[in-house]
Amino acid sequence: MCLAIPGKLLDITEENGLKMGTVDVNGSKTRACLEYVPDIVPGQYTIVHAGFALKIIDEEEAAESLKLWQELIGSGAFETGDELPSTDDL
């Protein structure tokens, strides 16, 4: 199963000729390639999967996605101890 998690873009850099950025996913900072979302700017939200930002989303869509993750966790679909993003940071 593939999971794409929403996160907020913190900064943009260039690495080896590629547009890269730091994305905050619920307090965890991760590097992501931004080549698929060339118009993204810091402060915007994106969906990240396997180190690639795939789509720019608005804050409302990010919050809704994280809310659905929390509902899924509450349903018992994940084992105890598994953690997924919360909506607290939006």
PDB file of N, CA, C and O in Angstrom:
ATOM      1  N   MET A   1       0.847  -1.173   0.000  1.00  0.00           N
ATOM      2  CA  MET A   1       0.000   0.000   0.000  1.00  0.00           C
ATOM      3  C   MET A   1       0.893   1.237   0.000  1.00  0.00           C
ATOM      4  O   MET A   1       1.877   1.294   0.738  1.00  0.00           O
ATOM      5  N   CYS A   2       0.558   2.211  -0.814  1.00  0.00           N
ATOM      6  CA  CYS A   2       1.313   3.454  -0.884  1.00  0.00           C
ATOM      7  C   CYS A   2       0.608   4.527  -0.071  1.00  0.00           C
ATOM      8  O   CYS A   2      -0.613   4.674  -0.137  1.00  0.00           O
ATOM      9  N   LEU A   3       1.395   5.276   0.700  1.00  0.00           N
ATOM     10  CA  LEU A   3       0.846   6.350   1.499  1.00  0.00           C
ATOM     11  C   LEU A   3       1.488   7.660   1.105  1.00  0.00           C
ATOM     12  O   LEU A   3       2.712   7.750   1.013  1.00  0.00           O
ATOM     13  N   ALA A   4       0.690   8.662   0.875  1.00  0.00           N
ATOM     14  CA  ALA A   4       1.190  10.005   0.611  1.00  0.00           C
ATOM     15  C   ALA A   4       0.679  10.889   1.746  1.00  0.00           C
ATOM     16  O   ALA A   4      -0.526  10.994   1.972  1.00  0.00           O
ATOM     17  N   ILE A   5       1.601  11.514   2.446  1.00  0.00           N
ATOM     18  CA  ILE A   5       1.284  12.277   3.643  1.00  0.00           C
ATOM     19  C   ILE A   5       1.416  13.765   3.362  1.00  0.00           C
ATOM     20  O   ILE A   5       2.385  14.181   2.725  1.00  0.00           O
ATOM     21  N   PRO A   6       0.461  14.588   3.822  1.00  0.00           N
ATOM     22  CA  PRO A   6       0.583  16.030   3.621  1.00  0.00           C
ATOM     23  C   PRO A   6       1.623  16.646   4.543  1.00  0.00           C
ATOM     24  O   PRO A   6       1.798  16.217   5.683  1.00  0.00           O
ATOM     25  N   GLY A   7       2.306  17.653   4.032  1.00  0.00           N
ATOM     26  CA  GLY A   7       3.289  18.382   4.820  1.00  0.00           C
ATOM     27  C   GLY A   7       3.410  19.806   4.307  1.00  0.00           C
ATOM     28  O   GLY A   7       2.967  20.126   3.204  1.00  0.00           O
ATOM     29  N   LYS A   8       4.021  20.657   5.129  1.00  0.00           N
ATOM     30  CA  LYS A   8       4.188  22.071   4.803  1.00  0.00           C
ATOM     31  C   LYS A   8       5.630  22.314   4.353  1.00  0.00           C
ATOM     32  O   LYS A   8       6.575  21.933   5.044  1.00  0.00           O
ATOM     33  N   LEU A   9       5.791  22.950   3.189  1.00  0.00           N
ATOM     34  CA  LEU A   9       7.114  23.245   2.664  1.00  0.00           C
ATOM     35  C   LEU A   9       7.751  24.366   3.469  1.00  0.00           C
ATOM     36  O   LEU A   9       7.173  25.443   3.621  1.00  0.00           O
ATOM     37  N   LEU A  10       8.955  24.102   3.988  1.00  0.00           N
ATOM     38  CA  LEU A  10       9.667  25.078   4.804  1.00  0.00           C
ATOM     39  C   LEU A  10      10.675  25.894   4.006  1.00  0.00           C
ATOM     40  O   LEU A  10      10.782  27.106   4.191  1.00  0.00           O
ATOM     41  N   ASP A  11      11.416  25.228   3.115  1.00  0.00           N
ATOM     42  CA  ASP A  11      12.402  25.948   2.313  1.00  0.00           C
ATOM     43  C   ASP A  11      12.677  25.207   1.011  1.00  0.00           C
ATOM     44  O   ASP A  11      12.317  24.041   0.847  1.00  0.00           O
ATOM     45  N   ILE A  12      13.320  25.910   0.100  1.00  0.00           N
ATOM     46  CA  ILE A  12      13.652  25.357  -1.216  1.00  0.00           C
ATOM     47  C   ILE A  12      15.144  25.524  -1.442  1.00  0.00           C
ATOM     48  O   ILE A  12      15.716  26.575  -1.152  1.00  0.00           O
ATOM     49  N   THR A  13      15.769  24.469  -1.967  1.00  0.00           N
ATOM     50  CA  THR A  13      17.177  24.509  -2.333  1.00  0.00           C
ATOM     51  C   THR A  13      17.345  23.828  -3.683  1.00  0.00           C
ATOM     52  O   THR A  13      16.405  23.250  -4.228  1.00  0.00           O
ATOM     53  N   GLU A  14      18.558  23.908  -4.207  1.00  0.00           N
ATOM     54  CA  GLU A  14      18.877  23.165  -5.421  1.00  0.00           C
ATOM     55  C   GLU A  14      19.998  22.196  -5.072  1.00  0.00           C
ATOM     56  O   GLU A  14      21.002  22.585  -4.476  1.00  0.00           O
ATOM     57  N   GLU A  15      19.822  20.941  -5.443  1.00  0.00           N
ATOM     58  CA  GLU A  15      20.815  19.915  -5.183  1.00  0.00           C
ATOM     59  C   GLU A  15      21.041  19.113  -6.449  1.00  0.00           C
ATOM     60  O   GLU A  15      20.121  18.487  -6.976  1.00  0.00           O
ATOM     61  N   ASN A  16      22.265  19.136  -6.928  1.00  0.00           N
ATOM     62  CA  ASN A  16      22.619  18.401  -8.146  1.00  0.00           C
ATOM     63  C   ASN A  16      21.685  18.738  -9.308  1.00  0.00           C
ATOM     64  O   ASN A  16      21.313  17.865 -10.092  1.00  0.00           O
ATOM     65  N   GLY A  17      21.317  20.000  -9.408  1.00  0.00           N
ATOM     66  CA  GLY A  17      20.455  20.449 -10.500  1.00  0.00           C
ATOM     67  C   GLY A  17      18.977  20.176 -10.303  1.00  0.00           C
ATOM     68  O   GLY A  17      18.180  20.420 -11.208  1.00  0.00           O
ATOM     69  N   LEU A  18      18.596  19.675  -9.136  1.00  0.00           N
ATOM     70  CA  LEU A  18      17.183  19.378  -8.859  1.00  0.00           C
ATOM     71  C   LEU A  18      16.631  20.348  -7.821  1.00  0.00           C
ATOM     72  O   LEU A  18      17.330  20.729  -6.882  1.00  0.00           O
ATOM     73  N   LYS A  19      15.374  20.743  -7.997  1.00  0.00           N
ATOM     74  CA  LYS A  19      14.677  21.572  -7.011  1.00  0.00           C
ATOM     75  C   LYS A  19      14.275  20.672  -5.851  1.00  0.00           C
ATOM     76  O   LYS A  19      13.503  19.729  -6.024  1.00  0.00           O
ATOM     77  N   MET A  20      14.807  20.972  -4.659  1.00  0.00           N
ATOM     78  CA  MET A  20      14.559  20.166  -3.469  1.00  0.00           C
ATOM     79  C   MET A  20      14.005  21.067  -2.378  1.00  0.00           C
ATOM     80  O   MET A  20      14.138  22.288  -2.447  1.00  0.00           O
ATOM     81  N   GLY A  21      13.387  20.467  -1.377  1.00  0.00           N
ATOM     82  CA  GLY A  21      12.861  21.253  -0.277  1.00  0.00           C
ATOM     83  C   GLY A  21      12.791  20.457   1.009  1.00  0.00           C
ATOM     84  O   GLY A  21      12.847  19.228   1.015  1.00  0.00           O
ATOM     85  N   THR A  22      12.665  21.198   2.099  1.00  0.00           N
ATOM     86  CA  THR A  22      12.433  20.593   3.408  1.00  0.00           C
ATOM     87  C   THR A  22      10.945  20.702   3.698  1.00  0.00           C
ATOM     88  O   THR A  22      10.373  21.791   3.638  1.00  0.00           O
ATOM     89  N   VAL A  23      10.320  19.574   4.012  1.00  0.00           N
ATOM     90  CA  VAL A  23       8.884  19.525   4.262  1.00  0.00           C
ATOM     91  C   VAL A  23       8.654  19.077   5.701  1.00  0.00           C
ATOM     92  O   VAL A  23       9.221  18.084   6.156  1.00  0.00           O
ATOM     93  N   ASP A  24       7.813  19.827   6.404  1.00  0.00           N
ATOM     94  CA  ASP A  24       7.444  19.486   7.779  1.00  0.00           C
ATOM     95  C   ASP A  24       6.200  18.613   7.738  1.00  0.00           C
ATOM     96  O   ASP A  24       5.116  19.067   7.371  1.00  0.00           O
ATOM     97  N   VAL A  25       6.372  17.360   8.119  1.00  0.00           N
ATOM     98  CA  VAL A  25       5.259  16.411   8.197  1.00  0.00           C
ATOM     99  C   VAL A  25       5.018  16.143   9.669  1.00  0.00           C
ATOM    100  O   VAL A  25       5.665  15.283  10.267  1.00  0.00           O
ATOM    101  N   ASN A  26       4.083  16.884  10.252  1.00  0.00           N
ATOM    102  CA  ASN A  26       3.731  16.724  11.663  1.00  0.00           C
ATOM    103  C   ASN A  26       4.935  16.834  12.590  1.00  0.00           C
ATOM    104  O   ASN A  26       5.096  16.034  13.511  1.00  0.00           O
ATOM    105  N   GLY A  27       5.768  17.820  12.341  1.00  0.00           N
ATOM    106  CA  GLY A  27       6.916  18.059  13.203  1.00  0.00           C
ATOM    107  C   GLY A  27       8.184  17.337  12.793  1.00  0.00           C
ATOM    108  O   GLY A  27       9.258  17.640  13.312  1.00  0.00           O
ATOM    109  N   SER A  28       8.084  16.394  11.881  1.00  0.00           N
ATOM    110  CA  SER A  28       9.262  15.705  11.356  1.00  0.00           C
ATOM    111  C   SER A  28       9.656  16.341  10.037  1.00  0.00           C
ATOM    112  O   SER A  28       8.847  16.432   9.114  1.00  0.00           O
ATOM    113  N   LYS A  29      10.898  16.778   9.954  1.00  0.00           N
ATOM    114  CA  LYS A  29      11.365  17.406   8.723  1.00  0.00           C
ATOM    115  C   LYS A  29      11.953  16.349   7.806  1.00  0.00           C
ATOM    116  O   LYS A  29      12.755  15.516   8.228  1.00  0.00           O
ATOM    117  N   THR A  30      11.546  16.394   6.554  1.00  0.00           N
ATOM    118  CA  THR A  30      12.019  15.447   5.563  1.00  0.00           C
ATOM    119  C   THR A  30      12.394  16.188   4.292  1.00  0.00           C
ATOM    120  O   THR A  30      11.825  17.238   3.994  1.00  0.00           O
ATOM    121  N   ARG A  31      13.341  15.656   3.544  1.00  0.00           N
ATOM    122  CA  ARG A  31      13.734  16.226   2.262  1.00  0.00           C
ATOM    123  C   ARG A  31      12.835  15.630   1.190  1.00  0.00           C
ATOM    124  O   ARG A  31      12.487  14.450   1.237  1.00  0.00           O
ATOM    125  N   ALA A  32      12.468  16.459   0.228  1.00  0.00           N
ATOM    126  CA  ALA A  32      11.629  15.979  -0.860  1.00  0.00           C
ATOM    127  C   ALA A  32      12.040  16.661  -2.159  1.00  0.00           C
ATOM    128  O   ALA A  32      12.397  17.839  -2.174  1.00  0.00           O
ATOM    129  N   CYS A  33      11.985  15.914  -3.227  1.00  0.00           N
ATOM    130  CA  CYS A  33      12.213  16.469  -4.562  1.00  0.00           C
ATOM    131  C   CYS A  33      10.963  17.246  -4.968  1.00  0.00           C
ATOM    132  O   CYS A  33       9.845  16.745  -4.844  1.00  0.00           O
ATOM    133  N   LEU A  34      11.158  18.469  -5.454  1.00  0.00           N
ATOM    134  CA  LEU A  34      10.031  19.342  -5.816  1.00  0.00           C
ATOM    135  C   LEU A  34       9.838  19.465  -7.327  1.00  0.00           C
ATOM    136  O   LEU A  34       9.070  20.314  -7.780  1.00  0.00           O
ATOM    137  N   GLU A  35      10.510  18.646  -8.097  1.00  0.00           N
ATOM    138  CA  GLU A  35      10.445  18.753  -9.553  1.00  0.00           C
ATOM    139  C   GLU A  35       9.030  18.561 -10.112  1.00  0.00           C
ATOM    140  O   GLU A  35       8.708  19.114 -11.164  1.00  0.00           O
ATOM    141  N   TYR A  36       8.187  17.791  -9.430  1.00  0.00           N
ATOM    142  CA  TYR A  36       6.814  17.576  -9.907  1.00  0.00           C
ATOM    143  C   TYR A  36       5.880  18.732  -9.561  1.00  0.00           C
ATOM    144  O   TYR A  36       4.769  18.818 -10.085  1.00  0.00           O
ATOM    145  N   VAL A  37       6.337  19.624  -8.673  1.00  0.00           N
ATOM    146  CA  VAL A  37       5.526  20.783  -8.259  1.00  0.00           C
ATOM    147  C   VAL A  37       6.381  22.061  -8.380  1.00  0.00           C
ATOM    148  O   VAL A  37       6.681  22.699  -7.371  1.00  0.00           O
ATOM    149  N   PRO A  38       6.766  22.429  -9.597  1.00  0.00           N
ATOM    150  CA  PRO A  38       7.715  23.532  -9.787  1.00  0.00           C
ATOM    151  C   PRO A  38       7.225  24.886  -9.283  1.00  0.00           C
ATOM    152  O   PRO A  38       8.047  25.766  -9.027  1.00  0.00           O
ATOM    153  N   ASP A  39       5.938  25.080  -9.134  1.00  0.00           N
ATOM    154  CA  ASP A  39       5.390  26.372  -8.707  1.00  0.00           C
ATOM    155  C   ASP A  39       5.225  26.499  -7.194  1.00  0.00           C
ATOM    156  O   ASP A  39       4.776  27.539  -6.713  1.00  0.00           O
ATOM    157  N   ILE A  40       5.576  25.466  -6.443  1.00  0.00           N
ATOM    158  CA  ILE A  40       5.377  25.504  -4.993  1.00  0.00           C
ATOM    159  C   ILE A  40       6.305  26.537  -4.348  1.00  0.00           C
ATOM    160  O   ILE A  40       7.431  26.747  -4.798  1.00  0.00           O
ATOM    161  N   VAL A  41       5.811  27.172  -3.291  1.00  0.00           N
ATOM    162  CA  VAL A  41       6.602  28.146  -2.535  1.00  0.00           C
ATOM    163  C   VAL A  41       6.529  27.779  -1.056  1.00  0.00           C
ATOM    164  O   VAL A  41       5.570  27.143  -0.619  1.00  0.00           O
ATOM    165  N   PRO A  42       7.552  28.184  -0.279  1.00  0.00           N
ATOM    166  CA  PRO A  42       7.511  27.896   1.155  1.00  0.00           C
ATOM    167  C   PRO A  42       6.207  28.395   1.787  1.00  0.00           C
ATOM    168  O   PRO A  42       5.714  29.477   1.468  1.00  0.00           O
ATOM    169  N   GLY A  43       5.673  27.580   2.683  1.00  0.00           N
ATOM    170  CA  GLY A  43       4.405  27.896   3.333  1.00  0.00           C
ATOM    171  C   GLY A  43       3.236  27.134   2.745  1.00  0.00           C
ATOM    172  O   GLY A  43       2.195  26.994   3.388  1.00  0.00           O
ATOM    173  N   GLN A  44       3.399  26.638   1.522  1.00  0.00           N
ATOM    174  CA  GLN A  44       2.329  25.852   0.913  1.00  0.00           C
ATOM    175  C   GLN A  44       2.424  24.398   1.378  1.00  0.00           C
ATOM    176  O   GLN A  44       3.467  23.946   1.851  1.00  0.00           O
ATOM    177  N   TYR A  45       1.327  23.690   1.234  1.00  0.00           N
ATOM    178  CA  TYR A  45       1.257  22.276   1.604  1.00  0.00           C
ATOM    179  C   TYR A  45       1.369  21.417   0.360  1.00  0.00           C
ATOM    180  O   TYR A  45       0.964  21.809  -0.733  1.00  0.00           O
ATOM    181  N   THR A  46       1.928  20.239   0.556  1.00  0.00           N
ATOM    182  CA  THR A  46       2.098  19.293  -0.540  1.00  0.00           C
ATOM    183  C   THR A  46       1.868  17.881  -0.021  1.00  0.00           C
ATOM    184  O   THR A  46       1.911  17.630   1.184  1.00  0.00           O
ATOM    185  N   ILE A  47       1.628  16.982  -0.933  1.00  0.00           N
ATOM    186  CA  ILE A  47       1.532  15.564  -0.618  1.00  0.00           C
ATOM    187  C   ILE A  47       2.883  14.949  -0.972  1.00  0.00           C
ATOM    188  O   ILE A  47       3.366  15.109  -2.093  1.00  0.00           O
ATOM    189  N   VAL A  48       3.496  14.241  -0.011  1.00  0.00           N
ATOM    190  CA  VAL A  48       4.823  13.651  -0.211  1.00  0.00           C
ATOM    191  C   VAL A  48       4.727  12.131  -0.166  1.00  0.00           C
ATOM    192  O   VAL A  48       4.105  11.554   0.726  1.00  0.00           O
ATOM    193  N   HIS A  49       5.358  11.501  -1.151  1.00  0.00           N
ATOM    194  CA  HIS A  49       5.442  10.034  -1.177  1.00  0.00           C
ATOM    195  C   HIS A  49       6.808   9.647  -1.709  1.00  0.00           C
ATOM    196  O   HIS A  49       7.232  10.129  -2.759  1.00  0.00           O
ATOM    197  N   ALA A  50       7.494   8.778  -0.986  1.00  0.00           N
ATOM    198  CA  ALA A  50       8.782   8.223  -1.411  1.00  0.00           C
ATOM    199  C   ALA A  50       9.787   9.312  -1.782  1.00  0.00           C
ATOM    200  O   ALA A  50      10.568   9.157  -2.721  1.00  0.00           O
ATOM    201  N   GLY A  51       9.756  10.418  -1.029  1.00  0.00           N
ATOM    202  CA  GLY A  51      10.727  11.476  -1.251  1.00  0.00           C
ATOM    203  C   GLY A  51      10.392  12.448  -2.360  1.00  0.00           C
ATOM    204  O   GLY A  51      11.227  13.274  -2.727  1.00  0.00           O
ATOM    205  N   PHE A  52       9.178  12.369  -2.907  1.00  0.00           N
ATOM    206  CA  PHE A  52       8.754  13.270  -3.969  1.00  0.00           C
ATOM    207  C   PHE A  52       7.488  14.021  -3.559  1.00  0.00           C
ATOM    208  O   PHE A  52       6.527  13.413  -3.087  1.00  0.00           O
ATOM    209  N   ALA A  53       7.489  15.331  -3.737  1.00  0.00           N
ATOM    210  CA  ALA A  53       6.277  16.132  -3.561  1.00  0.00           C
ATOM    211  C   ALA A  53       5.463  15.940  -4.834  1.00  0.00           C
ATOM    212  O   ALA A  53       5.946  16.217  -5.932  1.00  0.00           O
ATOM    213  N   LEU A  54       4.245  15.474  -4.690  1.00  0.00           N
ATOM    214  CA  LEU A  54       3.449  15.082  -5.856  1.00  0.00           C
ATOM    215  C   LEU A  54       2.403  16.100  -6.277  1.00  0.00           C
ATOM    216  O   LEU A  54       2.025  16.156  -7.447  1.00  0.00           O
ATOM    217  N   LYS A  55       1.932  16.909  -5.328  1.00  0.00           N
ATOM    218  CA  LYS A  55       0.808  17.801  -5.627  1.00  0.00           C
ATOM    219  C   LYS A  55       0.785  18.903  -4.584  1.00  0.00           C
ATOM    220  O   LYS A  55       1.039  18.658  -3.405  1.00  0.00           O
ATOM    221  N   ILE A  56       0.477  20.125  -5.022  1.00  0.00           N
ATOM    222  CA  ILE A  56       0.264  21.222  -4.084  1.00  0.00           C
ATOM    223  C   ILE A  56      -1.179  21.148  -3.611  1.00  0.00           C
ATOM    224  O   ILE A  56      -2.100  21.008  -4.415  1.00  0.00           O
ATOM    225  N   ILE A  57      -1.368  21.244  -2.287  1.00  0.00           N
ATOM    226  CA  ILE A  57      -2.722  21.255  -1.735  1.00  0.00           C
ATOM    227  C   ILE A  57      -2.867  22.467  -0.824  1.00  0.00           C
ATOM    228  O   ILE A  57      -1.874  23.041  -0.376  1.00  0.00           O
ATOM    229  N   ASP A  58      -4.105  22.850  -0.553  1.00  0.00           N
ATOM    230  CA  ASP A  58      -4.302  23.977   0.358  1.00  0.00           C
ATOM    231  C   ASP A  58      -4.359  23.467   1.798  1.00  0.00           C
ATOM    232  O   ASP A  58      -4.452  22.264   2.041  1.00  0.00           O
ATOM    233  N   GLU A  59      -4.302  24.391   2.733  1.00  0.00           N
ATOM    234  CA  GLU A  59      -4.267  24.036   4.149  1.00  0.00           C
ATOM    235  C   GLU A  59      -5.510  23.253   4.558  1.00  0.00           C
ATOM    236  O   GLU A  59      -5.426  22.341   5.380  1.00  0.00           O
ATOM    237  N   GLU A  60      -6.653  23.601   3.995  1.00  0.00           N
ATOM    238  CA  GLU A  60      -7.904  22.902   4.316  1.00  0.00           C
ATOM    239  C   GLU A  60      -7.839  21.436   3.892  1.00  0.00           C
ATOM    240  O   GLU A  60      -8.256  20.552   4.641  1.00  0.00           O
ATOM    241  N   GLU A  61      -7.318  21.178   2.693  1.00  0.00           N
ATOM    242  CA  GLU A  61      -7.204  19.801   2.218  1.00  0.00           C
ATOM    243  C   GLU A  61      -6.203  19.017   3.077  1.00  0.00           C
ATOM    244  O   GLU A  61      -6.422  17.842   3.371  1.00  0.00           O
ATOM    245  N   ALA A  62      -5.106  19.670   3.476  1.00  0.00           N
ATOM    246  CA  ALA A  62      -4.123  19.015   4.341  1.00  0.00           C
ATOM    247  C   ALA A  62      -4.764  18.646   5.677  1.00  0.00           C
ATOM    248  O   ALA A  62      -4.585  17.530   6.165  1.00  0.00           O
ATOM    249  N   ALA A  63      -5.506  19.576   6.265  1.00  0.00           N
ATOM    250  CA  ALA A  63      -6.161  19.320   7.552  1.00  0.00           C
ATOM    251  C   ALA A  63      -7.169  18.182   7.435  1.00  0.00           C
ATOM    252  O   ALA A  63      -7.249  17.334   8.324  1.00  0.00           O
ATOM    253  N   GLU A  64      -7.932  18.154   6.355  1.00  0.00           N
ATOM    254  CA  GLU A  64      -8.928  17.096   6.164  1.00  0.00           C
ATOM    255  C   GLU A  64      -8.248  15.739   6.015  1.00  0.00           C
ATOM    256  O   GLU A  64      -8.709  14.743   6.573  1.00  0.00           O
ATOM    257  N   SER A  65      -7.157  15.702   5.267  1.00  0.00           N
ATOM    258  CA  SER A  65      -6.425  14.452   5.085  1.00  0.00           C
ATOM    259  C   SER A  65      -5.885  13.935   6.418  1.00  0.00           C
ATOM    260  O   SER A  65      -5.982  12.744   6.713  1.00  0.00           O
ATOM    261  N   LEU A  66      -5.317  14.834   7.218  1.00  0.00           N
ATOM    262  CA  LEU A  66      -4.785  14.421   8.515  1.00  0.00           C
ATOM    263  C   LEU A  66      -5.902  13.992   9.466  1.00  0.00           C
ATOM    264  O   LEU A  66      -5.715  13.087  10.279  1.00  0.00           O
ATOM    265  N   LYS A  67      -7.043  14.631   9.365  1.00  0.00           N
ATOM    266  CA  LYS A  67      -8.197  14.238  10.187  1.00  0.00           C
ATOM    267  C   LYS A  67      -8.637  12.811   9.830  1.00  0.00           C
ATOM    268  O   LYS A  67      -8.944  12.010  10.713  1.00  0.00           O
ATOM    269  N   LEU A  68      -8.663  12.507   8.545  1.00  0.00           N
ATOM    270  CA  LEU A  68      -9.042  11.157   8.115  1.00  0.00           C
ATOM    271  C   LEU A  68      -8.039  10.118   8.606  1.00  0.00           C
ATOM    272  O   LEU A  68      -8.425   9.008   8.972  1.00  0.00           O
ATOM    273  N   TRP A  69      -6.731  10.477   8.617  1.00  0.00           N
ATOM    274  CA  TRP A  69      -5.731   9.569   9.174  1.00  0.00           C
ATOM    275  C   TRP A  69      -6.038   9.273  10.626  1.00  0.00           C
ATOM    276  O   TRP A  69      -5.968   8.121  11.054  1.00  0.00           O
ATOM    277  N   GLN A  70      -6.377  10.302  11.389  1.00  0.00           N
ATOM    278  CA  GLN A  70      -6.672  10.107  12.811  1.00  0.00           C
ATOM    279  C   GLN A  70      -7.899   9.212  12.999  1.00  0.00           C
ATOM    280  O   GLN A  70      -7.923   8.374  13.901  1.00  0.00           O
ATOM    281  N   GLU A  71      -8.902   9.384  12.163  1.00  0.00           N
ATOM    282  CA  GLU A  71     -10.088   8.527  12.244  1.00  0.00           C
ATOM    283  C   GLU A  71      -9.725   7.075  11.930  1.00  0.00           C
ATOM    284  O   GLU A  71     -10.232   6.148  12.561  1.00  0.00           O
ATOM    285  N   LEU A  72      -8.847   6.892  10.953  1.00  0.00           N
ATOM    286  CA  LEU A  72      -8.422   5.544  10.591  1.00  0.00           C
ATOM    287  C   LEU A  72      -7.667   4.899  11.741  1.00  0.00           C
ATOM    288  O   LEU A  72      -7.860   3.717  12.027  1.00  0.00           O
ATOM    289  N   ILE A  73      -6.809   5.665  12.403  1.00  0.00           N
ATOM    290  CA  ILE A  73      -6.083   5.157  13.565  1.00  0.00           C
ATOM    291  C   ILE A  73      -7.070   4.769  14.664  1.00  0.00           C
ATOM    292  O   ILE A  73      -6.943   3.711  15.280  1.00  0.00           O
ATOM    293  N   GLY A  74      -8.049   5.632  14.899  1.00  0.00           N
ATOM    294  CA  GLY A  74      -9.049   5.375  15.934  1.00  0.00           C
ATOM    295  C   GLY A  74      -9.900   4.154  15.656  1.00  0.00           C
ATOM    296  O   GLY A  74     -10.471   3.569  16.576  1.00  0.00           O
ATOM    297  N   SER A  75      -9.989   3.769  14.405  1.00  0.00           N
ATOM    298  CA  SER A  75     -10.814   2.614  14.043  1.00  0.00           C
ATOM    299  C   SER A  75     -10.138   1.288  14.373  1.00  0.00           C
ATOM    300  O   SER A  75     -10.761   0.230  14.276  1.00  0.00           O
ATOM    301  N   GLY A  76      -8.853   1.343  14.766  1.00  0.00           N
ATOM    302  CA  GLY A  76      -8.128   0.112  15.064  1.00  0.00           C
ATOM    303  C   GLY A  76      -7.495  -0.523  13.844  1.00  0.00           C
ATOM    304  O   GLY A  76      -7.044  -1.667  13.905  1.00  0.00           O
ATOM    305  N   ALA A  77      -7.454   0.200  12.736  1.00  0.00           N
ATOM    306  CA  ALA A  77      -6.894  -0.342  11.504  1.00  0.00           C
ATOM    307  C   ALA A  77      -5.382  -0.509  11.586  1.00  0.00           C
ATOM    308  O   ALA A  77      -4.797  -1.252  10.797  1.00  0.00           O
ATOM    309  N   PHE A  78      -4.738   0.182  12.541  1.00  0.00           N
ATOM    310  CA  PHE A  78      -3.297   0.095  12.711  1.00  0.00           C
ATOM    311  C   PHE A  78      -2.988  -0.548  14.052  1.00  0.00           C
ATOM    312  O   PHE A  78      -3.790  -0.484  14.983  1.00  0.00           O
ATOM    313  N   GLU A  79      -1.828  -1.162  14.142  1.00  0.00           N
ATOM    314  CA  GLU A  79      -1.406  -1.772  15.390  1.00  0.00           C
ATOM    315  C   GLU A  79      -1.081  -0.694  16.406  1.00  0.00           C
ATOM    316  O   GLU A  79      -0.707   0.419  16.037  1.00  0.00           O
ATOM    317  N   THR A  80      -1.218  -1.012  17.669  1.00  0.00           N
ATOM    318  CA  THR A  80      -0.864  -0.095  18.749  1.00  0.00           C
ATOM    319  C   THR A  80       0.586   0.323  18.591  1.00  0.00           C
ATOM    320  O   THR A  80       1.460  -0.506  18.337  1.00  0.00           O
ATOM    321  N   GLY A  81       0.835   1.615  18.744  1.00  0.00           N
ATOM    322  CA  GLY A  81       2.190   2.126  18.631  1.00  0.00           C
ATOM    323  C   GLY A  81       2.475   2.755  17.286  1.00  0.00           C
ATOM    324  O   GLY A  81       3.412   3.546  17.179  1.00  0.00           O
ATOM    325  N   ASP A  82       1.710   2.442  16.254  1.00  0.00           N
ATOM    326  CA  ASP A  82       1.893   3.086  14.966  1.00  0.00           C
ATOM    327  C   ASP A  82       1.481   4.542  15.095  1.00  0.00           C
ATOM    328  O   ASP A  82       0.450   4.850  15.694  1.00  0.00           O
ATOM    329  N   GLU A  83       2.276   5.428  14.540  1.00  0.00           N
ATOM    330  CA  GLU A  83       1.951   6.850  14.618  1.00  0.00           C
ATOM    331  C   GLU A  83       1.777   7.424  13.229  1.00  0.00           C
ATOM    332  O   GLU A  83       2.519   7.087  12.307  1.00  0.00           O
ATOM    333  N   LEU A  84       0.808   8.278  13.090  1.00  0.00           N
ATOM    334  CA  LEU A  84       0.584   9.027  11.848  1.00  0.00           C
ATOM    335  C   LEU A  84       0.373  10.482  12.228  1.00  0.00           C
ATOM    336  O   LEU A  84       0.129  10.788  13.395  1.00  0.00           O
ATOM    337  N   PRO A  85       0.465  11.381  11.258  1.00  0.00           N
ATOM    338  CA  PRO A  85       0.360  12.809  11.541  1.00  0.00           C
ATOM    339  C   PRO A  85      -0.935  13.189  12.225  1.00  0.00           C
ATOM    340  O   PRO A  85      -1.961  12.528  12.065  1.00  0.00           O
ATOM    341  N   SER A  86      -0.869  14.280  13.001  1.00  0.00           N
ATOM    342  CA  SER A  86      -2.058  14.834  13.634  1.00  0.00           C
ATOM    343  C   SER A  86      -2.390  16.171  13.000  1.00  0.00           C
ATOM    344  O   SER A  86      -1.599  16.716  12.231  1.00  0.00           O
ATOM    345  N   THR A  87      -3.551  16.692  13.322  1.00  0.00           N
ATOM    346  CA  THR A  87      -3.959  17.980  12.780  1.00  0.00           C
ATOM    347  C   THR A  87      -3.505  19.133  13.674  1.00  0.00           C
ATOM    348  O   THR A  87      -3.777  20.290  13.355  1.00  0.00           O
ATOM    349  N   ASP A  88      -2.827  18.849  14.775  1.00  0.00           N
ATOM    350  CA  ASP A  88      -2.434  19.893  15.731  1.00  0.00           C
ATOM    351  C   ASP A  88      -1.524  20.945  15.123  1.00  0.00           C
ATOM    352  O   ASP A  88      -1.557  22.095  15.559  1.00  0.00           O
ATOM    353  N   ASP A  89      -0.707  20.594  14.126  1.00  0.00           N
ATOM    354  CA  ASP A  89       0.270  21.519  13.582  1.00  0.00           C
ATOM    355  C   ASP A  89      -0.252  22.358  12.429  1.00  0.00           C
ATOM    356  O   ASP A  89       0.501  23.153  11.866  1.00  0.00           O
ATOM    357  N   LEU A  90      -1.507  22.208  12.064  1.00  0.00           N
ATOM    358  CA  LEU A  90      -2.059  22.997  10.959  1.00  0.00           C
ATOM    359  C   LEU A  90      -2.669  24.274  11.475  1.00  0.00           C
ATOM    360  O   LEU A  90      -3.186  25.071  10.692  1.00  0.00           O
TER     361      LEU A  90
END
